[in-house]
Amino acid sequence: ASSSCWWNCCVLRPLPVLLPRRSAGLRWSTRRDATMKELFVAGDDFHGRGAVRLQWQRDGSYVASCGANGLVEIFDRHGQQVDEVGLGSDAQVIGLDWDKDGEILAILQDRLATVSLYNLQKRRVTALDTGLKDPRFLAWSKQGPQLAVGSGNGTLLLYRKDTRRQETVMGKHSGAIVCGAWSEFDNKLALGSEDKTVSISSADGSTEEQFVCRGFPSRIEFTPPKPISASTRADSRSNAKQWTVGVVTRGESLVLFASEDSKNSSGGTVQMQFQTRYGKLINFGWLSNAEIALGFTSGQVVAVRTCDNNFGEELFSERLHRTSLTDLVISRSLHRIASCGDSTVR
């Protein structure tokens, strides 16, 4: 698809599976691994019947999981149970996240004002009273000691684990804060709200930029930093637009936002919409600072360029699941895309 086709029509055309060019210093292919090593299986005897939520520690040493029984299980990567965390309430767990050091797991339960902070080394849970009536979202910073908690009325709470101080930012959004992400390199916080806006803030909660989406944001991811290379230095001297975040709006489209700063001659947003036969957009991830992969309910996985000169150019497009796709994740360090659907992981 040409750049103009994407910019104006925002339509993906299925193309033969191609190997992407080495535009961003990364090599990606559509080769499927014949076998994957199974680390362990934790059954319903740990979680009860029903859906399971899990979160890996950032270095992959431990994983936290919880299900319908209200217990949070801690396993090492070999499947050895390390601890079982009781929460004192059977309210559904709606958020799990490890801090950047892998020391503290934050646990958010539906409609509870208290966030449980589990210390892995001490095997102890402390309660963080947020004072929020309806917390909906939480995430630890990827660089600093901050924990962000967003509420149903648009209030943001920031907690620092080093000083144990917390700050409440009233009116961050006029609607519920339902999703968000921290950046990998400059400790910025992006939040998506049911008021159909996305805010980008500094680590202290000060709003730096805000933009409007046509739909309700459901997932946000910051663009990864550019690799340091000769080509990167050349790009930095050009007027190439550098995207700041990507936002999924309830499966309908993907919104790309560029900040107005010294790296961009102009900021702004672009909304990418897709053919209805692909189904709803489930998830996306950045392959590099100029390439993204997208997973759709039909089982289709598509990767495209987002740089100015080749905006919308497909790197590959393939139906990896016959009937449905439920999630997609990316490992840039391993150059792998993993998707799940049809009771399989590919």
Secondary structure, 3 states (H helix, E strand, C coil): CCHHHHHHHCCCCCCCCCCCCCCCCCCCCCCCCCCCCCCCCCCHHHHCCCCCEEEECCCCCEEEEECCCCEEEEEECCCCEEEEEECCCCCCEEEEEECCCCCEEEEEECCCCEEEEEECCCCEEEEEECCCCCEEEEEECCCCCEEEEEECCCCEEEEECCCCCEEEECCCCCCCEEEEEECCCCCCEEEEECCCEEEEECCCCCEEEEEECCCCEEEEEECCCCCCCHHHHHHHHCCCCCCCEEEEECCCEEEEEECCCCCCCCCEEEEEECCHHHCCEEEEEEEECCEEEEEECCCEEEEEECCCCCCCCEEEEEECCCCCCCEEEEECCCCEEEEEECCEEC
